[in-house]
Amino acid sequence: MKQLWSFIVLLFIFGNGVSQTADKISKGSVWFNSAYPINLENINDKLVVFMIWDENDPVALEQVHQIMTASKNLFQTQLISAVLADASHPKTRRTYYSLIQRENLEHPLVVCPDFNDFATPKFNGSLQVRLYGKPAGVVLKSFEGKGIVKDVLASIQQICNSPEMAGKFRYWQMKDSVETHYWADANIEFPSHISTYSNNGFIITEPSHHRVHIINGSGKIQAIIGAPQPGFADGSLISAQFNCPKGAAYEPEQNLIYIADCFNHRIRAVDVASQLVFTIAGNGNDFSETVENTNGGYEAMGLPVDIAIDNNKIFVLSASNNQVFLLDPISGASREVARLPLTNPMNKRIYPEQLEIQGKMGLVTMSDGSALQINFTETRKYKDAVTQKEIEYDYGFSSIVPGSQNIQWSALTLFGKKIIGTSKTNSSIWEIKKGKTKLLAGGSIIGWKDGKGTDTGFDSPVDLVLQDQFAYILDRDNESLRSLNLKNGRVTTVPFVSSDALAFGGNIVPQGENIVFEDVAVGEGPVEVTFQLDLGEYEFRNDGVNIVMLIDDAMGVMESEIITDGIMKAKVNPKDLTYGTLQLEMTFSVSHPSRPTVVLRKQCMVTAMLTVIPGEPTNPTLTWKPHILPF
């Protein structure tokens, strides 16, 4: 009865009806990262920030991240993200779980078949932010396009401080149900780009944790570049910070690694010998318009998403206005050498994702899956500002790769007179030769399976490189590196292996979560509390990582031990604990039997509120299930 009366009071405060113009989320929508579906018209005690965005649009994603970061302290708001389903290419639930983790969403995500139940203005495919308050389901303000974050945040503050709303919003947040960016272990998760390194090694970028990894040919992680939290800072490998690093490339003559630091709008360099990170170009700002060149001095470098190095020339792929630039690493100046289409034949905005350049030819994959080739056929000149000498450079023009039209590509690379490419949509590897395509591996199984030819499984292969007769494929959602023998079609997994030195290094934050048991009734005197983990489909790894400790020794005397995998016992007198609260910390490693080479290291803080009641047992057993991404 008390809950019903509270609901009536809320209706009186916020209005007792929903306008006919109220927005509604269609019934066919699917909710993720939330324990239950959410109706806009029913959220009456929060300012709802509803963000509709294209997951392939880096401009939109950057602004979503900015709003997420700013909203952490705006407790009256509730963020909800929405993406549009593609009926022609339906995606699995795991794909959206992957999206949540890749983009570090700590709020609900809804996948909508359409937005027909929304009042105008309708979503046009870029980024739209709609603010809902009183009356529920009716848009208070709507924003769309590029550069709207400042106005969105100003409007949120204005609405929350207005006389109509001040003091009426509750300070609570819908808890997300999938772990995201507050953890990162030494393993590589949701990698995006790969390039070759010295001694048959590789460079792999990990945008979700803002890091870059150097691994050897056997998959062992030799170095991790960057702290696991977003930011901008030059310095040592451990202290340097990136914000969604994308492509990277190695320049052997200078022994430098160049990194496209996408959301920082900068090109960064890593001096491997001195173990330092420094900035080459960019000042943190996006391009305000299409530019033909930048004059260095840390001018803008808009949304760099990939880097290609050919014959000591450094090429940068910019998604801001779909351009390719030739970069001078000394001055930081750059010059446009190719311009790519901004829209596809259906007039939808598209963005470049991957770049490969060899000699007079370049290859680019786009966000809609199209494949472009750049032919550098025109010689142009410019006058160097310092030497006043005229310098020649090649300018290229793009066209569709012959024979590529029927496949949605994620990456392409040249292999003699052939092109080898990956496709995310049907998780497969292809060959293009003289305008004809040939399936090399995958395509029939979406998942993880080694084997030969089409009897193999990938899950969103996003990039690849060639070494000798092998293609090394970055299998993003399987979080692994796969090797394809181009002679016999055999696929094997190259497992990522982290050393003990990296396992608890300065740039590693274990995957963590807090588990709270409230009001656990126990008997008088010393009690023995047994904690049992339920890992579901996952299994423990016997790597010795199973640390248990009392968080604060001053809270009491405790005896603890690991009895078997997943079982922990703590012996303690509740009277010795502050507020009767028992806190334990446990670190352990797990993996899934379908992907035994991918190890997740988890760190759980367990809190039990022990309430002493005479006659209750002195040996309670508490069971919890850690949040692990379903496989």
C-alpha positions in Angstrom: 0.0 0.0 0.0 2.9 2.3 0.8 4.4 1.7 -2.7 1.1 2.4 -4.3 0.7 5.7 -2.4 4.3 6.7 -3.5 3.4 6.0 -7.1 0.2 8.2 -6.8 2.3 11.0 -5.3 4.7 10.8 -8.3 1.8 11.0 -10.7 0.6 14.1 -9.0 4.0 15.8 -9.1 4.9 14.9 -12.7 1.4 14.8 -14.4 -1.2 12.0 -14.5 -1.2 11.3 -18.2 1.1 10.9 -21.2 0.6 13.2 -24.1 -0.4 11.8 -27.4 2.8 13.1 -28.8 4.9 11.1 -26.4 7.7 9.0 -27.8 7.5 5.3 -27.5 10.1 2.6 -28.0 8.6 0.1 -30.4 7.5 -3.3 -29.0 10.0 -5.2 -31.2 13.0 -3.5 -29.5 15.5 -5.6 -27.5 17.1 -4.3 -24.3 20.7 -5.0 -23.2 22.6 -4.0 -20.2 19.4 -3.6 -18.2 17.5 -6.1 -16.0 14.2 -5.1 -17.7 12.8 -3.2 -20.7 12.4 0.5 -20.2 9.5 2.7 -21.3 10.2 6.4 -21.8 6.8 7.3 -20.6 7.3 5.6 -17.2 10.5 7.2 -16.2 9.1 10.2 -14.2 11.8 10.8 -11.7 14.8 11.1 -13.9 16.0 13.4 -16.7 16.5 10.8 -19.5 19.3 11.4 -21.9 18.3 9.3 -24.9 21.2 8.9 -27.4 20.5 7.4 -30.8 23.7 6.7 -32.7 25.4 4.7 -35.5 27.9 2.2 -34.1 30.0 2.7 -37.2 30.2 6.4 -36.9 33.4 7.5 -35.1 32.2 11.1 -34.9 29.0 10.0 -33.1 30.9 7.6 -30.8 33.3 10.2 -29.7 30.5 12.5 -28.6 28.7 9.6 -26.9 31.9 9.0 -24.9 32.1 12.7 -24.0 28.5 12.7 -22.7 29.1 9.4 -20.8 32.2 10.9 -19.1 30.5 14.2 -18.2 27.3 12.4 -16.9 29.1 10.4 -14.3 28.6 13.2 -11.8 25.1 14.2 -13.1 23.1 11.8 -10.9 19.7 13.2 -11.8 20.2 11.9 -15.3 19.7 8.5 -16.8 21.6 7.7 -20.0 20.0 5.3 -22.6 21.7 4.4 -25.8 19.8 3.3 -28.9 21.0 1.8 -32.1 19.0 0.8 -35.2 18.7 -2.8 -36.2 19.6 -3.9 -39.7 17.0 -6.3 -40.9 19.1 -7.3 -43.9 22.0 -8.2 -41.7 20.7 -9.3 -38.3 23.2 -9.5 -35.5 23.5 -12.0 -32.6 23.0 -11.1 -29.0 26.7 -11.6 -28.4 27.5 -9.0 -31.0 25.6 -6.4 -28.9 27.3 -7.6 -25.7 30.6 -7.1 -27.5 29.5 -3.6 -28.5 28.7 -2.8 -24.9 32.1 -3.8 -23.7 34.0 -2.3 -26.7 32.3 1.1 -26.1 32.3 0.8 -22.3 28.6 1.4 -21.9 27.6 1.7 -18.3 24.0 2.3 -19.1 21.1 0.5 -20.9 21.3 -0.2 -24.6 18.2 -0.7 -26.8 18.2 -2.1 -30.3 15.2 -0.7 -32.2 13.8 -2.1 -35.5 12.7 1.5 -36.3 11.9 4.9 -34.7 8.4 5.2 -36.2 6.9 5.8 -32.8 9.1 8.8 -32.2 7.8 12.3 -32.8 9.7 14.6 -35.2 12.5 15.3 -35.8 13.3 11.7 -36.7 16.8 10.2 -36.5 18.7 10.7 -39.8 21.6 8.3 -39.2 24.2 10.5 -37.4 23.9 11.2 -33.6 20.7 12.5 -32.0 20.3 13.3 -28.3 16.8 13.7 -26.9 16.1 14.9 -23.4 12.9 13.6 -21.6 11.6 14.9 -18.3 8.2 16.2 -17.5 5.8 15.3 -19.0 7.2 11.8 -19.5 7.8 10.6 -23.0 7.7 14.1 -24.5 11.0 15.6 -25.8 12.1 18.7 -23.9 15.0 19.3 -26.2 16.6 17.6 -29.1 20.1 17.9 -30.6 21.6 16.4 -33.7 24.8 16.3 -35.6 28.4 17.1 -34.9 29.6 19.3 -32.0 26.5 19.1 -29.9 28.0 17.9 -26.6 28.5 21.4 -25.1 24.9 22.3 -25.8 23.6 19.0 -24.5 25.4 19.3 -21.2 24.4 23.0 -20.8 20.7 22.0 -21.4 20.9 19.2 -18.8 22.2 21.7 -16.2 19.5 24.2 -17.1 16.7 21.7 -16.9 17.9 20.2 -13.6 18.2 23.7 -12.0 14.9 25.0 -13.3 12.2 25.8 -10.8 9.9 23.2 -12.3 12.4 20.4 -11.9 14.8 21.4 -9.1 14.6 18.9 -6.3 12.2 16.5 -8.1 14.7 14.2 -9.8 15.9 11.2 -7.8 19.6 10.6 -7.4 19.8 6.9 -8.6 21.1 5.2 -11.6 20.0 2.0 -13.4 22.8 -0.4 -12.8 24.4 -1.9 -15.9 24.5 -5.7 -16.1 27.7 -6.1 -18.2 31.1 -5.2 -17.0 32.9 -2.5 -19.0 35.9 -0.3 -18.8 36.7 -0.2 -15.1 38.7 -3.4 -15.5 41.5 -4.5 -17.8 43.8 -7.4 -17.4 47.0 -8.4 -19.3 45.0 -10.1 -22.0 44.0 -8.4 -25.2 40.2 -7.8 -25.5 38.3 -6.7 -28.6 41.3 -5.7 -30.6 40.8 -3.5 -33.7 44.0 -3.2 -35.7 47.1 -5.2 -36.3 50.4 -4.4 -38.1 53.8 -6.2 -38.4 56.7 -5.5 -36.0 60.3 -6.5 -36.0 61.4 -10.1 -35.6 58.1 -11.4 -37.0 56.2 -9.7 -34.2 53.0 -7.8 -34.2 51.5 -4.5 -32.9 47.8 -4.8 -31.8 45.6 -2.0 -30.6 43.0 -2.4 -28.0 40.6 0.7 -28.1 38.3 -0.5 -25.4 41.1 -0.3 -22.8 43.0 2.5 -24.6 46.2 0.4 -25.0 48.6 -0.9 -27.6 50.3 -4.3 -27.3 53.5 -5.6 -28.7 53.5 -9.4 -29.1 56.0 -11.8 -30.6 55.2 -14.4 -33.3 54.1 -16.9 -30.6 51.6 -14.5 -29.2 53.5 -13.6 -26.0 52.8 -10.0 -24.9 56.1 -8.3 -24.6 55.0 -4.8 -23.8 51.8 -2.9 -23.1 51.7 0.8 -24.1 49.3 3.1 -22.4 47.3 3.1 -19.1 43.9 1.4 -19.2 41.9 4.6 -18.7 41.1 7.2 -21.4 43.1 10.4 -21.4 46.0 12.2 -23.0 49.5 12.1 -21.6 53.0 11.6 -23.1 55.6 9.8 -21.1 56.6 6.3 -20.2 54.9 3.3 -21.6 53.0 2.8 -18.3 52.0 6.4 -17.6 51.1 7.5 -21.2 47.4 7.8 -22.0 45.4 7.3 -25.2 41.8 7.7 -26.0 40.5 5.0 -28.3 43.7 4.2 -30.2 43.0 2.6 -33.6 45.6 1.9 -36.3 49.3 1.6 -35.6 52.4 1.0 -37.8 56.1 0.3 -37.3 58.8 2.4 -39.0 62.0 0.3 -38.8 64.5 2.9 -39.9 63.7 5.2 -36.9 62.6 2.3 -34.7 59.4 4.1 -34.0 55.8 2.9 -33.7 53.2 5.4 -34.9 49.7 5.3 -33.4 46.4 6.8 -34.6 45.0 8.2 -31.3 41.5 8.6 -32.6 39.5 10.4 -30.0 42.5 12.5 -29.0 42.8 13.7 -32.6 46.5 13.1 -32.5 49.3 11.0 -34.0 51.5 9.5 -31.3 54.9 7.9 -31.6 56.6 5.3 -29.4 60.3 5.3 -29.1 60.9 1.6 -28.4 64.5 2.1 -27.4 63.8 4.8 -24.8 60.4 3.4 -23.9 58.7 6.8 -24.3 55.5 8.0 -25.9 55.4 11.5 -27.5 53.1 13.4 -29.8 53.8 13.9 -33.5 50.8 15.8 -34.8 47.4 17.1 -33.7 46.2 19.4 -30.9 43.2 17.5 -29.6 40.7 19.2 -32.0 38.8 17.7 -34.9 38.7 19.3 -38.3 36.1 22.0 -38.6 36.1 21.6 -42.4 37.8 19.7 -45.1 41.5 20.7 -45.2 44.1 20.2 -47.9 47.1 20.4 -45.6 48.2 21.2 -42.1 51.3 23.3 -41.4 52.5 21.4 -38.3 52.9 23.1 -34.9 50.3 20.6 -33.5 47.4 21.8 -35.7 44.2 19.8 -35.8 44.3 16.2 -37.0 40.7 15.0 -37.2 39.7 11.5 -36.1 42.8 9.5 -37.3 41.6 5.9 -37.6 44.6 4.1 -39.2 48.2 4.5 -40.3 50.1 2.9 -43.1 53.8 3.1 -43.7 55.3 2.4 -47.2 58.9 3.1 -48.1 59.4 5.3 -45.0 56.3 7.4 -46.0 53.7 7.8 -43.3 50.0 7.9 -44.4 47.2 8.8 -42.0 43.6 7.8 -42.6 41.2 10.5 -41.2 37.5 9.7 -40.7 36.6 13.3 -40.0 36.1 14.2 -43.7 37.3 10.9 -45.3 40.8 11.9 -46.3 44.2 10.3 -46.6 47.2 12.5 -45.5 50.9 12.2 -46.0 52.5 13.0 -42.7 55.9 14.7 -42.1 57.0 13.2 -38.7 59.6 15.9 -38.1 57.4 19.0 -38.4 54.0 17.3 -37.9 52.7 18.9 -41.1 50.5 16.8 -43.4 49.2 17.0 -46.9 46.1 15.5 -48.4 47.0 12.7 -50.9 43.5 11.2 -51.5 39.9 12.1 -50.8 37.3 9.3 -50.3 33.5 9.5 -50.8 31.5 10.8 -47.9 28.3 8.9 -48.7 27.3 5.6 -50.3 24.9 5.2 -53.3 22.0 5.4 -50.8 23.3 8.8 -49.7 24.2 7.5 -46.2 27.2 9.0 -44.5 30.1 6.4 -44.4 33.5 6.4 -42.7 36.9 4.9 -43.6 38.1 2.1 -41.2 41.3 0.4 -42.5 44.1 1.6 -44.8 46.8 -0.3 -46.7 49.3 1.3 -49.1 51.9 -0.4 -51.3 53.7 1.7 -53.9 51.2 3.4 -56.3 48.1 1.6 -54.9 46.1 1.9 -51.7 43.2 -0.1 -50.3 40.5 1.3 -47.9 37.6 -0.4 -46.3 34.5 1.7 -45.3 32.0 1.5 -42.5 29.3 0.2 -44.9 31.5 -2.7 -45.9 32.5 -1.3 -49.3 36.1 -1.7 -50.5 38.0 1.1 -52.3 41.2 1.2 -54.1 43.3 4.3 -54.5 45.4 4.7 -57.6 48.2 7.3 -57.1 48.3 8.5 -60.7 48.8 12.3 -60.4 52.1 14.1 -59.5 51.6 17.3 -57.5 54.1 19.8 -56.0 54.2 22.1 -53.0 56.8 24.5 -51.7 58.5 23.6 -48.4 58.0 26.4 -45.9 61.6 26.0 -44.5 63.7 25.2 -47.5 61.5 27.0 -50.1 62.1 24.1 -52.4 59.4 22.5 -54.5 58.6 18.9 -53.4 56.8 16.4 -55.5 54.2 14.0 -54.1 51.7 11.5 -55.5 48.0 12.2 -55.4 45.4 9.4 -55.7 41.8 8.9 -56.7 39.5 6.2 -55.3 37.2 3.7 -57.0 35.4 0.5 -56.1 37.7 -2.6 -56.0 36.6 -4.7 -58.9 34.7 -7.8 -57.8 34.2 -6.6 -54.2 30.6 -5.5 -54.4 28.9 -8.6 -53.0 30.8 -8.8 -49.8 31.0 -6.5 -46.8 34.7 -6.0 -46.0 36.4 -5.1 -42.8 40.1 -5.1 -44.0 42.1 -5.7 -47.2 45.8 -6.3 -48.0 47.8 -6.8 -51.1 49.4 -10.2 -51.8 51.2 -10.0 -55.1 48.5 -9.8 -57.7 45.9 -10.9 -55.3 44.0 -9.1 -52.5 43.3 -10.9 -49.3 40.4 -9.6 -47.2 38.3 -10.2 -44.1 34.5 -9.8 -43.7 32.9 -9.1 -40.4 29.3 -9.8 -41.5 29.8 -13.5 -42.3 33.1 -13.9 -40.4 35.1 -15.1 -43.3 38.4 -14.7 -45.2 38.4 -14.0 -49.0 40.7 -13.7 -52.0 40.1 -11.3 -54.9 42.0 -12.0 -58.1 41.2 -10.4 -61.5 37.8 -9.2 -60.2 36.7 -12.6 -58.9 36.3 -13.6 -55.3 37.2 -16.9 -53.7 36.3 -18.0 -50.1 39.5 -19.1 -48.3 38.2 -19.8 -44.7 35.2 -19.4 -42.4 31.8 -18.3 -43.6 29.7 -21.2 -42.3 30.5 -21.1 -38.6 30.3 -17.9 -36.5 32.4 -18.8 -33.4 35.8 -20.2 -32.6 37.0 -23.2 -34.5 40.4 -24.1 -35.9 40.6 -26.4 -38.9 40.8 -26.1 -42.7 39.1 -23.9 -45.1 35.3 -23.4 -44.6 35.3 -25.9 -41.7 36.6 -23.1 -39.5 35.0 -20.5 -37.3 35.7 -16.8 -36.8 33.7 -14.1 -35.0 34.1 -10.6 -36.5 37.6 -10.7 -38.1 38.5 -7.0 -38.3 42.1 -6.8 -39.7 44.9 -8.8 -41.1 48.6 -8.7 -42.1 50.7 -11.1 -44.2 54.0 -12.7 -43.3 55.5 -15.2 -45.9 52.6 -17.5 -46.9 50.5 -16.8 -43.8 47.7 -14.3 -43.1 47.5 -13.3 -39.5 43.9 -12.3 -38.7 42.7 -10.3 -35.8 39.6 -12.2 -34.7 37.9 -9.4 -32.6 35.0 -11.0 -30.8 37.0 -14.2 -30.2 39.7 -12.0 -28.8 42.4 -13.9 -30.5 44.9 -14.0 -33.3 44.4 -16.6 -36.0 46.9 -17.8 -38.5 45.7 -18.8 -42.1 48.1 -20.9 -44.2 47.5 -19.5 -47.7 48.8 -22.6 -49.3 46.6 -25.3 -47.7 43.9 -23.2 -46.0 44.6 -24.4 -42.5 43.6 -22.1 -39.6 45.2 -22.2 -36.2 45.0 -20.0 -33.2 48.0 -18.0 -31.9 47.1 -17.6 -28.2 47.8 -14.3 -26.4 50.1 -15.1 -23.4 50.9 -12.5 -20.7 54.0 -12.8 -18.6 54.0 -12.6 -14.8 55.6 -9.2 -15.0 52.6 -7.9 -16.9 50.0 -9.7 -14.9 50.0 -7.1 -12.1 51.9 -4.2 -13.7 51.2 -0.5 -13.5 49.0 -0.5 -16.5 46.9 -3.5 -15.6 43.6 -3.2 -13.7 42.0 -6.6 -13.0 38.4 -7.2 -14.0 36.5 -6.3 -10.9 33.1 -6.1 -9.3 31.6 -5.6 -5.9 29.3 -8.3 -4.5 27.2 -7.3 -1.4 25.2 -9.7 0.8 22.9 -7.7 3.0 21.6 -8.9 6.4 23.1 -12.3 6.5 21.6 -13.9 9.7 24.3 -15.7 11.8 24.4 -17.2 15.3 26.3 -15.8 18.2 30.0 -16.2 18.7 32.7 -17.0 16.0 31.1 -18.0 12.7 32.5 -19.7 9.6 31.2 -18.1 6.4 31.6 -20.1 3.2 31.6 -18.2 -0.1 30.8 -20.2 -3.2 31.4 -18.9 -6.8 29.1 -20.0 -9.6 31.0 -19.5 -12.9 28.3 -20.9 -15.2 30.0 -22.1 -18.4 33.4 -20.8 -17.4 36.2 -22.8 -15.7 39.0 -21.9 -13.3 42.5 -21.7 -14.5 45.2 -23.3 -12.3 47.7 -20.5 -12.5 48.0 -19.8 -8.8 46.1 -16.5 -8.9 43.8 -16.9 -6.0 44.6 -14.3 -3.4 42.3 -13.8 -0.4 42.7 -11.1 2.1 40.8 -9.1 4.8 40.5 -5.6 3.5 41.3 -3.9 6.8 43.1 -5.9 9.5 41.8 -3.5 12.1 38.3 -4.8 11.5 39.0 -8.1 13.3 40.8 -11.4 13.3 40.0 -13.7 10.5 41.2 -17.1 9.3 40.7 -17.8 5.6 41.7 -20.4 3.1 40.9 -21.7 -0.4 39.4 -25.1 0.1 38.6 -26.1 -3.5 38.2 -24.1 -6.8 35.5 -21.5 -6.2 35.1 -22.1 -2.5 36.4 -19.7 0.1 35.9 -19.9 3.9 36.3 -17.0 6.4 36.2 -17.6 10.2 35.4 -14.4 12.1 33.6 -13.1 15.1 31.0 -10.5 14.0 31.5 -8.6 17.2 35.1 -7.9 16.1 33.9 -6.4 12.8 33.1 -2.7 12.3 29.3 -2.6 11.8 29.3 -6.4 11.5 30.7 -6.0 8.0 33.0 -8.7 6.6 35.0 -7.7 3.5 37.1 -10.0 1.4 39.0 -9.7 -1.8 39.6 -12.6 -4.2 41.5 -12.6 -7.4 41.3 -15.6 -9.8 41.5 -16.6 -13.5 38.9 -18.2 -15.7 38.4 -19.2 -19.3 35.7 -20.6 -21.5 36.1 -24.2 -22.7 35.4 -23.0 -26.3 38.3 -20.5 -26.0 40.8 -22.0 -23.6 43.6 -19.7 -24.7 41.7 -16.6 -23.7 42.1 -16.0 -19.9 40.1 -13.5 -18.0 41.5 -12.4 -14.6 38.8 -11.3 -12.2 39.1 -9.4 -8.9 36.0 -9.6 -6.7 35.4 -7.6 -3.5 32.8 -9.5 -1.4 31.0 -7.8 1.4 28.7 -9.6 3.8 26.6 -7.8 6.4 26.5 -10.2 9.3 23.4 -9.8 11.6 23.7 -11.8 14.8 20.5 -13.5 15.8 20.5 -16.2 18.6 19.7 -19.6 17.3 20.8 -19.0 13.7 23.5 -21.3 12.3 27.1 -20.4 12.6 28.2 -21.8 9.2 26.2 -19.9 6.4 27.0 -20.5 2.8 26.7 -17.6 0.4 26.7 -18.1 -3.4 27.2 -15.5 -6.1 27.7 -15.5 -9.9 30.4 -13.1 -11.1 29.5 -11.0 -14.2 31.3 -12.6 -17.1 30.4 -11.9 -20.7 28.2 -14.8 -21.9 30.0 -16.8 -24.7 
